[in-house]
C-alpha cells in the first residue's frame, strides 16, 4: 500500500514543497529513507519507530520505503518526523485519512510521540499559502509563528495521537488565530532611548544623519566615551519596520531557529553585535548546511562591530559583498543560495591598542609603530564603504553630572522620517533604491549637482586628503542626506562642509597609519 503526504523544507529563507511517499511491502523487515536525506532525516527512523509504539500503535513488519521528492534536493532537519510516522500508519492500514492531500504537515517527534518545535515554520506557512494550501499541521510551539501567514488555517498538535485523531475525524482541533496588527503595533516599543546618553550631541547629530540616509558609520574614541551606548540606540531612531520588512526579517530569524514562541513577528529593527572572535561563516553565513550569518540576521536593522581591529581581517573583508549588494551568496558544489543582507553597519574602535592615543587626559603607552600596525588591520576598501567617520571624545565631569536629559529618540526619529519620506518620493520609480546610501552613479549625477563654490570646497578636500573615488561618492551621498534633513532641494556648501567633517579617518589615516 502507498501513501502520499505533503510537507515542507527550507532552502535559504524560502520553503519548497516535499512529497513524502510511504510504501510497505511484505518482505524481510527494513526501513529505508531515500531522496538525499541528511543525518537528522536518516535518524528519524529511530524517533518514528519509538513514537509509533509509545503512542499505542503497532510498528508494521515488512520493508518500509520512504521517498522524499523531489529526489535531487537535499533534505535536512527533523521537520519530516510527523508526516513520515503518519504515512507509515496509513500504509499499514491502522488509520484511514481521505483528505490528507489538503494538509501540509511538519513536526519533529520525541520518543514518546510528543511533537516538538522545528525551524522555518513561518517560511513554510507562507509557501503553503502561495501554493493555495489552506490547512497546516504544526507543533504547538510553532503555531503562533506560522499563524502570521494569513490565509492558512494553522492546527497546533501536541503529540502524534492528537494529529492522527484530528486527521481521521475522531478528534477535533481549532485553528490557531493571531491578531497580526495587534502584535505588530504592541511590539514596536524600545526599552532604550537616546535621552539616556549624556553629552555627545555632535555624535548624535552624526548618527541622525546616518539614520536619515541609511549610511554606515564609524566611531573612533577612547574606552568609556560611550561608543557602544550610542550604537545600541541607533535602531530607536530608524523608521518603523513595514509589515513586509517585518515578515522578511522574521523569516530569517525563523530559519535560524532564533524566534521565541511568544514573539511570532519581529516588529522592531534587529540589532546584532557579534564578538570579535566570530568566524567567516558566523558573520556572513555558510557551513556544510548553509545557515544565515549575522549580516543576514541584521537585515533591515543594524550590525554593530565593536573593537573593529580585533576582528580577523579575512572576516572583515567578507563584509564587502553584502555592503555593496545587500545580499550574501553562498555557493556549494550541489547548490547556490542567497540570503538578504541589507543593513546599516555601525563600527567602533579605539585609536590604538591601549585606547588613549587621542585622549588628552590620559597618556598613550603605545609606540607609533604599534599604533600604525593596529590601525592597518582595517583595509582601505572597507573604510571606503563606511560613509561617516566621527571621533567620540571622553566625557568631562560637567557632562557626566548634568541633570538635563539629552535629545530623545522620538524627536530624532521624526526628523529621520521626514528625510526618508523625501527619499522614498525621490526614488519611487526605482525598485532597488529607497534611501541615499544606496544611490548608484546615475543617481549621484542626477541628484547631487553642486554649485561652483561647493565644487571648489570638495576639490580642495579631495586634493588635501587624497580621497578615493568611492569616498568622493560617499561625501556627495551624505551631503544629499544633510540637505534632505534641512528640507533643501539643492546641496549647498555648508552641506558639503559637514559631510567632509564626517570623514575623520581620512584626515588622520594614510598609508595604513595614523599621522600626528
MARDREN-672050 format. One record per atom (N, C-alpha, C): x, y, z. Coordinates in steps of 0.2 Angstrom, whole numbers, plus 5000, padded with zeros to 4 digits. Each point is the difference from the previous one (the first is absolute). Layout:
# residues N
XYZ;...
//
This chain:
# residues 516
500449945000;499650065000;500450065000;499850054996;500450075000;499650055003;500450055003;499750065003;500450064998;499750054998;500350074999;499850055004;500550045003;499850065004;500450064998;499850065002;500350064998;500450025006;500650034999;500450035005;500450054997;500450045004;500450054998;500750005002;500550034996;500750005002;500250084998;500650025003;500250074999;500750004997;500050044995;500650014996;500250085000;500550025004;500150075001;499550025005;499650054998;499550025005;499349994997;500049964994;499349994997;499949925000;499449985001;499849935000;499849974993;500049945000;499849964994;499749945002;499549974996;499649955002;500449934999;499949965005;500249935000;499449955000;500149954995;499549955000;500349945004;499749975005;500249955004;499649944998;500349954996;499749944998;500249945005;499549965002;500149955005;499849934997;500449954999;499849944997;500249945005;499549955001;500149945004;500049944996;500549965000;500049944996;500149945005;499749944999;500149945004;500649974998;500650025003;500649974999;500450005007;500649995000;500450005006;500050075003;499850015006;500050075003;500650044999;499850064997;500650054999;499650075000;500450055001;499850075000;500550044996;499850034994;500450034996;499750074998;500450055001;499850074998;500550024994;499650024994;500450024994;499850074999;500450044995;499850064998;500550055003;500749995000;500550045003;499950025007;499849965005;499950025007;500750015003;500050055005;500650015004;500049965006;500550015004;500049965006;499450005005;499850065001;499450015004;499449974997;499950004994;499449964996;500149935001;500649974999;500149935000;499949975008;500250055004;499949985007;499250005002;499650034996;499350005002;499749935000;500349954997;499849935000;499949985008;500550015004;500049985007;499450045004;500050074998;499550045004;499349974998;499949994993;499349984998;499849935003;500549965000;499849935002;499850005008;500450045004;499850005007;499450045001;499950064996;499450045001;499349964998;500149964995;499449964998;499849955005;500549965003;499949955005;499750035007;500350065002;499950035006;499350045000;499750014994;499450034999;499449944999;500249945001;499549955000;499949974994;500450014995;499949974993;500549954999;499949964995;500549944998;500450034995;500749985001;500450024994;500049944995;499950014994;499849944995;500749964999;499949944999;500649964998;500049994992;500550014997;500150004993;500550054997;500050014994;500550054997;499750064999;500250055004;499750075000;500550044996;499750044995;500450044996;499750075000;500450055002;499850075000;500350044995;499750034995;500350044995;499850075001;500550045000;499950075000;500150044994;499550024997;500150034993;499950085001;500450044996;500449984994;500649965003;500249954996;500649965003;500750034999;500050054996;500750034998;500150065005;499650025005;500150055005;500149975006;500650035003;500249975007;499550025005;499849955004;499550015006;500450005006;499950055005;500350015006;499550025005;500249985007;499650025005;499549945002;499650025006;499649955003;499350014999;499850054995;499350024999;499649944997;500349954997;499649954996;499849945005;500250005006;499849945005;499349995000;499650055001;499249995001;499749984993;500150034994;499749974994;500349934999;500649985001;500249934999;499749955004;499950025007;499649955004;499350004998;499750054998;499349994998;499949964993;500550014996;500049964994;500149935001;500449985005;500149935001;499449975003;499650045005;499449975002;499549994995;500050054995;499549994994;500149944996;500749994998;500249944996;499849945004;500150005006;499849935004;499349995001;499650054998;499349995001;499750025007;500450025004;499850025007;499650065001;500150054995;499550065000;499850014992;499550034999;499750024994;499950075000;500350044995;499950075000;499950024992;499450014999;499850024993;500250064997;500050055005;500250074998;500750025001;500549965000;500650015002;500450054995;499850004994;500350054995;499850075001;499650015005;499850075001;500450035006;500549965002;500450035006;500750004998;500450055003;500749995000;500249995008;500549955001;500149985006;500750015002;500250025006;500750015002;500049995007;500649975003;500149995007;500549955001;500450015005;500549955003;499749965005;500149945001;499749955005;500649995005;499750005006;500549975006;499849925000;500349975004;499949935001;499449985003;499750045003;499349995003;499450024996;500250034994;499550024995;499850085001;500350035004;499950075001;500350044993;499650054998;500250034994;500450075002;500650004998;500450065002;500250054995;500250065002;500150064996;500549984994;499950034994;500450004995;500250074997;500550004996;500350074998;499650014993;499950074999;499750024993;499349994999;499650005006;499349994999;499650064996;500350065002;499750054996;500150004993;500649984997;500150004993;499649944997;499949955004;499649944997;499350025000;499750045005;499350024999;499950054995;500550044999;499950054994;500049974993;500449955000;500049964994;499449964998;499749975006;499449964999;499450054998;500050065002;499550054998;500150024993;500650004998;500250024993;499749944995;500149945003;499849944996;499249995000;499750035004;499250005001;499849945005;500549985004;499949955005;499750045006;499449985002;499650035005;500149985007;500349945001;500049975007;500749975001;500250015006;500749985002;500149985007;500349945001;500149975007;500750025002;500150035006;500650025002;500149995008;500649995002;500150005008;499750065003;499749995006;499750055004;500550065001;500649995001;500550055001;500150054994;499849974994;500150044994;499350034997;499549995004;499350024998;500050074999;500250045005;499950075000;500450034994;500649984999;500550024995;499749984993;499749944999;499749984993;499450044999;499650025005;499450034999;500150074997;500650035000;500150074997;499850004993;500149944997;499849994993;499350004999;499750054999;499350015000;499749964994;499549965001;499749974994;500049925000;500449985005;500149935002;499849985007;499649955000;499749985007;500649955003;500250035006;500649975003;499749955006;500149945000;499849955005;500549985004;500150025006;500549985005;499949935003;500549965000;500049935003;500549995005;499849975005;500549985006;500349944999;499749954997;500349934999;499749974994;500349944998;499849964995;499349985000;499849985006;499349985001;499550054998;500150065002;499650064999;499950014992;500650004997;500050014993;499649944996;500149945002;499649954997;499350005001;499850025006;499250005002;499750064996;500450064999;499750054997;499949994992;500549964997;500049994993;499549954998;499949955005;499549954998;499350015003;499950075002;499450025002;499749975007;500449975004;499849985006;500150055006;500450054998;500150055005;500050074997;500050055003;499950074997;500650055003;500250044996;500550055001;499750074997;500150055004;499850074997;500650034997;499950044995;500650034997;500250065004;500750015000;500350055005;499950074996;499850045004;499850074997;500550055003;500350054996;500450055003;499850074997;499950055004;499950074998;500650034998;500249994993;500650034998;500250075001;499450044999;500150075001;500150025007;499749975004;500150015008;500749985002;500249944998;500749985001;500550054997;499950024994;500550054997;500050075004;499450025002;500050075003;500349995007;499949955004;500149995007;500849995001;500349974994;500749985001;500550064997;499850064999;500450054997;500450045005;499949995006;500350045005;500749985002;500550055001;500749995002;500050015007;500549965003;500150015007;500550055002;500450034995;500650045000;499850074996;500450055002;499850064997;500750055000;500050044995;500650045000;500050065005;499450015004;500050055005;500549975006;500149935000;500449985005;500850014999;500150034994;500750014999;500250075002;500550015004;500250075002;500550034996;499950064998;500550034995;500049974993;500650014997;500149974993;499450024995;499850065001;499550034995;500250004993;500750014999;500250004993;500049934997;500149955004;500049934998;499349984998;499550025004;499349994999;499850034993;500350064999;499950034993;500249954995;500649985000;500349954995;499649945000;499749975005;499649945000;499350024997;499850065001;499450024997;500050004992;500650034998;500150004993;500149934997;500349965004;500149934997;499449975000;499550005005;499449975000;499550034994;500150064999;499550044995;500249974993;500649984998;500249984994;500249935000;499949965005;500349935001;500749994998;500450055003;500750004999;500449965005;500549974998;500449965005;500550055004;500149995006;500350055004;500649965004;500550045001;500649985004;500150055006;500149975006;500150045006;500749995003;500450055000;500749995003;500150045006;500249965006;500150045006;500349955005;500250035006;500349975006;499449955003;500349965004;499549955004;499650055005;499349985000;499650035005;499750074997;500150014994;499750074997;499349994998;499749945000;499349994998;499949974993;500549974997;499949984993;499449955000;500149955004;499549945000;499350025002;500050055005;499350025002;499750044995;500450044996;499750044994;499849954995;500449954998;499849954995;499449965001;499949985007;499449965001;499450035000;500050075000;499450044999;499850024993;500449984995;499950024993;499449974998;499849945001;499349984997;499450045003;500150035005;499450045003;499850064996;500550024996;499950064996;499849984992;500149944999;499849984993;499350004999;499750004994;499350004999;499849935002;499350005002;499749945002;500049954994;500149935001;500049954995;499350004997;499949994994;499449994996;499849935001;499449984999;499849935001;500449954996;500150024993;500449964996;500749995002;500350055003;500750005003;500049955006;499550015004;500049965006;499949934998;499649984995;499949934998;500749974998;500350044995;500749984998;500549995005;500050045005;500550005005;499849945005;499449995001;499849945004;500149944997;500049994993;500149944997;500749985001;500550055000;500749985001;500149985007;499750035005;500149985007;499749935001;499449994996;499749935001;500449954997;500350014994;500449954997;500649985005;500350055003;500650005004;499849975007;499349995001;499849975007;500150055006;499950064998;500150055006;499450035002;499449984997;499450035002;499749975007;499850055004;499749985006;499349984999;499749955003;499349974999;499550065001;500250055004;499550055002;500150064996;500550004995;500250064996;499949974993;499450004997;499949974993;500250054995;500150065001;500250054995;500550065003;500550014997;500550055002;499750074998;499850045004;499850064999;500550065001;500549995003;500550055001;500749984995;500350054998;500649984996;500549965004;500349954997;500549965004;500650045001;500449985005;500650035002;500549945002;500549994996;500449945001;500750035002;500349975005;500750025002;500449945001;500349974995;500449935001;500750025003;500349955003;500650015004;500649994994;500550035002;500650014995;500349934998;499849955004;500349934998;499649964995;499450044997;499649964996;500349984993;499849944998;500349984994;499750034993;500349984995;499750024993;499349984999;499949935002;499349984999;499550035005;500250015006;499650035005;499850074998;500450044997;499950074998;499650004993;500249974995;499650014994;499649944998;500049945004;499649954999;500449944996;499749945000;500449954997;499949935005;500549964999;500149945004;499849944995;500149945002;499949944995;499250004998;499650025005;499350014998;499950085001;500050044995;500050075001;499550035004;500250045005;499550045004;500250075000;499550055001;500150075000;500550025005;500450054998;500550035005;499850065003;500450035004;499850065003;499850064995;500350004995;499850064995;499349994998;499749934999;499449994998;499550015006;500249985006;499650015006;499950085001;500450044997;500050075001;499650034995;499749964995;499650034994;499550055003;500050064997;499550055001;500150035007;500649995003;500250025006;500750035001;500449995005;500750025001;500449945002;500650004997;500549965002;500650045003;500149995006;500550035004;500649965001;500650034998;500649965001;500550045005;500049985006;500450045005;500749975000;500550055001;500749995000;500249974993;499850034995;500149984993;500749974999;500650035002;500649974998;500149935003;499649985005;500149945003;499749944996;499650024995;499749944996;500549984995;500049944998;500449974995;499950034994;500650024997;500050044994;499649974994;500149934999;499649974995;499250005001;499850005007;499350005001;499850074998;500350055002;499850074998;500050014992;500449974997;500050014992;499449974997;499749955004;499449964997;499450055001;500150065003;499450045001;499950044993;500550004996;500050054994;499449984995;499949934999;499549994996;499350025002;499849985007;499350025002;500050085001;500550035001;499950075000;499950034994;500249974994;499950034994;499449974997;499849945001;499549974996;499349995004;500150005007;499450005004;499849925001;500449964998;499949935001;500649965000;500049945003;500649955000;499849944996;500549984996;499949944995;500549955003;499749945001;500449945003;500049954994;500649984998;500049954995;500349945002;499749944999;500249935001;500049964994;500349945000;500049964994;499349994997;499649985005;499349984998;499550064999;500250065003;499550055000;500350075001;499650054999;500250075001;499450035002;500050045006;499450035003;500250075002;499650045001;500150075002;499650025006;500350035005;499650035006;500050084999;499450035002;500050075000;500550035005;500350064999;500450035005;500150074999;499450045000;500050074999;499950035007;500650025003;500150035007;500450065000;499950035006;500550065001;500549975004;500650024998;500649985004;500350055005;500049995006;500350055005;500649965003;500650035000;500649985003;500350045005;500349985005;500450045005;500749975001;500450045001;500749985001;500450055005;500549985003;500550045004;500550034995;500350055001;500550034995;500749965000;500149965006;500649965000;499949955005;500549955001;499949945004;499850025007;500350055003;499850025007;499450045000;499850034995;499450044999;500050075002;500650035002;500050075002;500450054995;500149984994;500450044995;499750074999;499450005000;499750074999;499750035006;500149975006;499750035006;500550045003;499950075001;500550045003;500149995007;499549975004;500149995007;500349945002;500249954995;500349945002;500650004995;500649975003;500649994996;499949944996;500250004994;500049944995;500649965001;500049945002;500649965001;500349964994;499650014994;500249974994;500550034996;500549964997;500550034995;499650024994;500350044996;499750024993;499949944996;500549955000;499949954996;499449955002;499950005006;499449965003;499450034997;500050075001;499450034998;499849994992;500650014996;499949994993;499849924998;500349965004;499849934999;499349985002;499850035005;499349995003;499550034995;500150064997;499550034996;500049974993;500649974998;500149974993;499649935000;499749985005;499649945000;499350014996;499950064999;499450024997;500250024993;499749974995;500250014993;499750074997;500450034995;499750064997;499349984997;500049954996;499349994997;499449995004;500149975007;499550005004;499850075003;500550045002;499950075002;499750044995;500149994993;499750034995;499249995000;499849945003;499349984999;499650035007;500450035004;499750035006;499950084999;499450024999;499950074998;500250055005;499949995006;500150055006;500549985005;500550045001;500549985005;500050065005;499949995007;500050055005;500449985006;500350055003;500449995006;499550015006;500149955005;499650015006;500450015005;500050065003;500550025005;499749985007;500549995005;499849985007;499650065003;499549985004;499650055003;500350035006;499950075001;500250035005;499649995006;500250035006;499649995006;499350045000;500150064997;499450044999;499449964996;500349974995;499549964995;499749945004;500449975004;499849945004;499550025005;500150065003;499650025006;499450044998;499950014993;499450044998;499349965002;499550045002;499449975001;499550014995;500150044995;499650014995;500049954995;499549964998;500149944995;500150034993;500449964997;500250014993;499450004995;500150004994;499550004995;499749935000;499449994999;499749935001;499949974993;499949945000;500049964993;499450024996;499450015004;499450024996;500150064996;500350055002;500050064996;500549994995;500649965001;500549994995;499649964994;499649955002;499749954995;499550044996;499750065003;499550044995;500450034995;500650035001;500450034995;500249944995;500249955002;500249944996;499549984995;499450005003;499449984996;499850054994;500150075002;499950054995;500549994994;500649995002;500550004995;499949934996;499849955003;499949944996;499450004996;499550045002;499450014995;500250044994;500550045001;500250044994;500449954995;500449965003;500449954996;499549954997;499549975003;499649954998;499650034993;499850075001;499750034994;500550014995;500650015001;500550024995;500249934996;500049945003;500249944997;499349964999;499550035000;499349954999;500049964994;500450024995;500049964993;500549955000;500450005005;500649955000;499949955006;499949944998;499849955005;500649985005;500650014997;500649985004;500350055005;499850064999;500250065004;499550035004;500150015006;499550045004;500350055005;500650005000;500350055005;500750024996;500350065003;500650034997;500649955000;500149965005;500649965000;500049954995;499449984997;500049954995;500050034993;500150074999;500150034993;500549974996;499849994994;500549984995;500350064996;500549994996;500450064997;499550044996;499549974997;499550044996;499650045005;499849985006;499750045004;500450065003;500649985001;500550065003;500050054995;500149984993;500050064995;499450045000;499449975001;499450034999;499850045006;500149975006;499850035006;500550045005;500650004998;500550035004;500450054996;499750044996;500350064996;500250055005;500650034999;500350055004;500150074997;500050055004;500150064997;500850015000;500350064997;500750014999;500350005007;499750035005;500450015006;500049935004;499549964999;500049935003;500549964997;500150004993;500549974996;500750015002;500150075001;500750025002;500249975007;499550005005;500149985007;500149924999;499749974996;500049925000;500749994996;500250044995;500649994997;500650005005;500050065004;500550015005;500149945005;499449985002;500049945005;500349944997;499849984994;500349944996;500750014999;500350064998;500750014999;500449995006;499750035005;500450005007;500049935003;499449975000;499949935003;500249944996;500150014994;500149944995;499449955000;499450035000;499449955000;500049964994;499749945001;499949964994;499350024997;499949974994;499450014996;499449985004;500149955004;499449975004;499950055006;500550035003;499950055005;499750064997;500150024994;499750064997;499349995000;499849944997;499349985000;499650015007;500449975005;499750005007;499950075002;500450044999;499950075002;499450034997;499949994993;499450034997;499449975002;500049935002;499449975002;499850035007;500550005005;499950035006;499750075000;500350044995;499850074999;499350004998;499849964996;499349994998;499549995006;500249965004;499649985006;500050065005;500550045001;500050065004;499650054997;500050014993;499550044997;499349985001;499949945000;499349975001;499750015007;500550005005;499850015007;499850085000;500350044997;499850075000;499550024995;499749954997;499550024995;500250044994;500749994998;500350044994;500049964994;499750024995;500049974993;500749994997;500550055002;500650014997;500649995006;500549974998;500649995004;500450065000;500150035006;500350065001;500749995003;500450055000;500749995003;500049985007;499650025004;500049985007;499849935001;499649974995;499949935000;500649964999;500450024995;500649974998;500550005005;500050065004;500550015005;499949965006;499349995002;499949955005;500149934998;499949984994;500149934998;500849995000;500450054998;500749995000;500349995007;499650035005;500249995007;499949935002;499549974997;499949935002;500549954996;500550024998;500549964997;500750005005;499949995006;500550015005;500649964999;499949944998;500649964999;500450024994;499650024995;500450034994;500550055002;499850045005;500550065002;500549975004;500049945003;500549975005;500349944997;499749974996;500349934998;500250014992;500649984999;500349994993;500649955000;499949964995;500549954999;500149955006;499449995003;500049955006;500250025007;500150075001;500150025007;499850075001;499950015007;499850065002;500650055000;499850074998;500550054999;499950055006;500550035003;499950055005;499850064996;
//
